[in-house]
Structure formats: C-alpha cells, structure tokens
Amino acid sequence: MANIKQIAADMGVSVATVSNALTGKGRVSREMVERIRKCAQDLGYRPSLAGRALRSGQTGILGLVMPDLTNPLFPRIAQHLSLEADNRHLSILIADSRGNAMEQSQAMNRLVDRGVDGLLIVPQKGTSPESQPVPTVIINTASDPRNTVSADHAGGGKLIATHVAGLGHRKVAMLGADPVSEVQGDRIDGMISGLAGESEFQVFWSQDGLGNLIRAVESGVTAIMTTSDLLALSAHSHLTRAGFSVPSDVSLTGFDDLPLATAMHPMLTTVAQDVAQIAERAIDLLTLAISGESLPDMGSTIPMHLVVRNSTANPRHSPNPNLTFKQEISQ
C-alpha cells in the first residue's frame, strides 16, 4: 500500500504538502489538492486513521446534529456534508434530534463523548445550542447571531416575490410554517421586501392557515407564496379540493426545490439552496477551527436562485375591485 512519502516522490512535492492536501489543512491550492488526491487514489493510498489520531490527537471524525431527518431537505444537506468530509478523508457521525430541543442537547453531548473533533449543527427552530468543548459550526440563517454559514433565506424570499409581482399579481397571500423559526421568518421578510409596495398581502402561519387560504382566494388573492415546498404541496391539495386550478385561478410557489417540486402537476416554481456550496463552506470553517484558526465574526451567506416552472403565471382575473385587502399578519 502506498504511503505519503511515495505520493510526494511521485508528485515532486514535499511530504508536508501531501499531508495538508489529504487532510484539508494548510494552504494548498485547490488544483494541487485535486492532483494529489487523484495520485493517492491511483496509487491505492489509504490513510491510517489510528496513526493520524496518535500523531495529531484528532480522530478525523466530525459530529453532525440535524433537526429532523424526516424532512427531505435535511438528508440532502447531510449527504452533501458527508461527501465534502469524504473528500478530505474525514468521517461524519450523524445524530437526529427528531424535532426535540432536549434531544438536540443530548445528541451534541453524545457526539462529544465519542471524541469528535468538531460539531456541525443545524439547530432546532427557536433554540440556541449551548457552547461545546469542541469547535462548532452552526448552519442556520443570516439573522441568527450564532450563524456561521447559511443560505440567503431572505434573499430567496425576495427573488420569489419579485417574480410573482413581475407577473402582475397585486393580491398575494403568504403561508409560513412557524413564526418561531428564524428561517421561516427571514423567508417571509424577504417576500414582503420583494413585493416592494406593489402588492397587498396577508401572512398566514402554520398548517392552520391552509383553510384561510381558500377564503383568501375566494376574496381575490391571485398568488400564494409558501415558505417550503412541503407547504406548497399541502396548499395545492387544499386548492384542488376546493375546485381551484393552479396556475389558472391562483399561482403557487414553494421554497427549497425538493424533488417533489418536479413531481407535482404543474411543476412548482420555487427557489433553490446551493447545498453543495453550503456544505463546502461549513466544512472549510470547521476544519479551520479544528486546526486552531479563529472563525470570522460574521457568517457566510450563500445566495439562492430562482427556479421558474409552471405553477406561476399572469393573473387571469383582476381581483375583486371592491375588496378591502389590508396588509396584515394572521397568527
């Protein structure tokens, strides 16, 4: 089996450069990292994790705490984090806090007890994960002061609202999941910003708002924006059962571009997170912290992008001209 010295000799670089490239440490160009890793793969190199732990005092294992793996967005994030860790010859232990704040704390403690070098946390909505004795990166939203890296949820909301307003919709409803969630709140704030005063709106929080959506459409709403693709799917079912057609009677948008967005009929207009870039940045920051370098004071915010499909169109009917549609938020 090849070792680091053989790889260094084959590449014509120092042993230190090879070691840094394979562990994700030091300052090695991405091009050189890719060349060294390809050479290592071609030579059949496999790192000795036990040897690394003895030399560095590190296990090469990261802990990941997810809020709810039944939500299809979170396994996708976990997969990309795992792939990015694999690229650096690191391993990830995943814990699911299953929507429970106490379980989140217990999961972090269990991972630390198992000797992980650092933690990646996607926190439960409305929680502040307590400080841990290992480096920690939070993946949440830019409005969270603990945030280290996140998608630009407010920017995504603005993108989708600008699209809806640009189609000519002036009576709009928004459906959010939970007012306690920083992510959902940022998405709604972005949507309101994207309307730029051109449209009147109502905001309905949680599944309880689904029934109100039907009354809103009957009263003249021509577009519904939701804070997740899952909520959009629920809204679509309610609208269909009430006899409304998407997008002929009402346009509908989602958030996150999950696989179900293209399985719906019509396919769902939504916004997508760059999950691969979020994972890369999060692992970058965590490995820097593990190596003793300080993290930036402000987090990294990764832009989202608009994905236009068939669930949005120009409004077919003008809203009821006699309707008084105040800007309000319904809890």
N, C-alpha and C positions, 0 to 999 in steps of 0.2 A: 504494500500500500504506500502511495506517495506521501511525503511529508512536506512541511512548509519550506524546508531548505531546497528540496528538489524543485518545487514550484518556482522559488526565487531564482534558482540557477537557470531554469528553462525560460523564464521571462526576462532575465537580465536585470532584475531589480533586487533591492535589499530584502532580507527576511522580515524586517520591521514593516516595510510597505505591504508585503503579502499578508502579514498578520493583521494589519489595520484594515486592509481591503476585505478580508474574510470575516472580520468581527464588527465592521461598521464603525470603527474608531479612527481617530486621527484625520488628517486632511489628505485624502486621496481622491483624485478626480473620478467622476462617475465613469468616464471612458476606461480608465485604468482599472477601476473596480470590476467592471464587466469583463475586461480581458483576463484579469487574474482569476476571477471565478470560473470563467469558461475553461481556462487552462487547468484549474484544480479539478473541475468536473471531468475533463478529458483524461487526466492522469489518475482518476479514481480516488482523489483525496477525500477523506472523511475526518472531520475534526474529532479529537478526543475530548469529550465534554468533561470527563473526570480530570484529565490533565489540565484543562483550562481552569476548572474550579480550584485546583490545588495551586496553580500559578497566580491566579488573579483574586481569589477569594469570591468569585462570582460564579453563579450556576449556569448562566446563559439562558435562564428561564424568566419570562415575563408573566405577570398576572393580569387578566382581563376580567373586569366585572361589568356585565351587561344588565340592563334594567328588566328586560322581558324578551326572551328568545322566541316567544310565540308570535311576536310582531315581526313580519317578514323583513322589515328594514334592518333589524339588529343582527340577524345571522349574516346578512350581506356585509355589514360593517366588520363583524368578527372574522369573516372569511378573508377580507382584504388585509386586515391587520395580521392575520396568520400568514398570509402569503408574503407580506412585507417582512415579517420576522424571519420566515424561512430564507428569504434572500440574504439575510445577514447571519445565517446559521444560528438563529435563536429559536427558542420554543415558547409556546404560549399555553398557559393553563387558563381555561375559561370557567367562570362562575356566573350563574344566572340568579339574580336577586329576586326574580319572579314577582316584580311589582310591589315588593315589600321593603320599606326603609330599614327595618331591623335586620332582615336577611342581607341587605347590602353591606351593613357594618360587619356582620358575621363572616360574609364571603371575603371581604378585604382582610380580616384578621386571619382567616384560614390560609389564604394565599401567602401572606407574610410569614406565617408559621411554617409554611412549606419551603421557605427560603428563596422566594422570587427576588430577582434583582430590582424590579420596579413594578409599578402598577399603572394600568390603563383603565380609566373609569368612565363609563357613560352613566351618569347619575340618574337615580330616580327623580321624577319631576318634583320640584319644590324642596329637594334635600341638599344638604351641604355635607358631603363626605368628610369625615374627620381626618385630621392630619395623620399620616402614617410614617413609620420609621424608615421607609424606602422611598426613592424618587417616585413621583406620581404625576401623571398627565391626565387632565380632565378633557373629555370630548363632549362639549355641550353646545353653547350658543354664545355669541359675542357679548350679549348683555349680562352674562353671568361673570361676576368679578373673579371667579376661580378658573374661568375658562383658559385653556391652553391652546386648543385648536377646535375649530368648528366650521360647519357650512355657514354661509351668509344667509341665515333664515329670513331676516328682514329684507335683504336684497332679493331673495327668491319671491317673497310675497309681493314686492313692488313690481317685479317682472310680470307676474301673472295678472296683477291688477291693471297694469299699463296695457297689456294685451286685451283684456276684457273691455276697458274703457275705449281703447282704439277701435274696437268693433262697433262702438256706438251704444253700449249699454249704459243707461243712466239710473236704473233702479236695480240695485245689487244687494244680495244677501251673502253673509259670510258665516260659515259653520266651523267652530273650533272644537277641540277635544276637551280642553280643561284649562280654565283661567289660571290655575296654579302653575302650569307648565311654562317655563321661560321660553322654550322653543315655540310652543303654540302662540304665546303672546307676541313674540317677535314676528312670527309669520303674519298674524293679524295686523300688527302695527305697520308692517311693510305693505300689506294690501291697502290699508287706509291711505298710506302715503302715495301709493301708485295711482289711486283714483284722482289725486291732485285737485279735489274740489269739484271735479266734473260730474261726479255721480253721487247720488244719495244712497245710504247704506244702512243696513241693520246687521248686528253681530249676534249670533246665537251660539251659546256654549254647550258642549256635550251632546250626547245622543238625545237628550230631552228636546233639543232644538229641531229635530227632524220633523216633528209634527207641525211646528211653526213654519217650516219652510213651505209646506203646501199652502197654508193660508197666505204666506208672503207672495207666492207665485200667482195665486188667485187674485191678489190685490195689485199686481202689476210688475212684480220682480221678473226681470228677463235673464238674469245670470246669477249663479250660485258659485261662490268660491269656497273651497274647503281646505283645511289645514293638513289633510293627509289623503292619500289615495283610498285608504280603507273607509274613511268618512265619505268620500265621493261615491264609493260603491254603495254604501248604505243609502245615501241621498238618492242615487239613481234608482234603487229599488223602490223607495218611497214614492218618487215621482212617477215611475212607471205604473205602480199600483193605483195611483190617483188619476191616471189617464193622461199624464203629460209626457211629451216626447222630447228627448234630448238629441240635437240642439234646436229642433224646430220651435218648440214652445219655450224652452229655457236652456241656456248654455250652462255647462258644468265643468269645473276644474278641480284637479287634485294637487298633490304635493308629494314628492319623493321619487316618482317614476318607478314604482314597483312593477314586477312582471304582470300583475293583474291589470295594469293600465292599458296594456295592448290586448288583453283577453276580453275586456269589456266591449260592448257594442252600443254606441260607437266608441272607438278607441279614445282614451282620455287625454285631454290637454292637461299638462302638469309641469312641474319644474323638477330638475334632477340635481342631486348632490354629486359632486365628484368624489365618490367614496374612496377611490384609489389614491387620490392626492391627499385626502384627509388622513388615510392610514399611513402613507409615506411620511407625512409631516409629523404625525403623532409619534411614530417610531423614531424618527430623527431626533425629536425633542427628548424622548425618554432615554435614548442611548447617550445623548449629550449629558443629561443629568446624572446618569449612572456613572459616566466617566469623570464626574466631578465638576463639569461646567455648569454655570448658572443658566437658568431658563430666562427668556425675555420677559420683561414686566407685563407686556400685553400679549394676548394670544394671537394666533394666526387664524385669519378668517378666509375661507376658501369660497370663491364665487360659485353660485349655482347658475344653471342655464335653463332657458325656456324650451319646452318640447310641445309644439303645437300639433294637435291631432284633430279628430273630427267632432269632438264634444262641444266645441265652441264655434259660434257663427254670429253673423249680424242679427240683431233682434228682428223678428218677423213682424211683430206688432209694436206699436207705440204703447207705452204704459198708460194706464187709465189717467187721463189728464186731470180728473177731479180728485185724484189720490193725494192725500197729505202724507208724505212719507218722510218722517223726521229721521235725522241721524241719531241713532240710539243703540245702546248695547243691552241686550236681554240676557240676564243671567239664567 
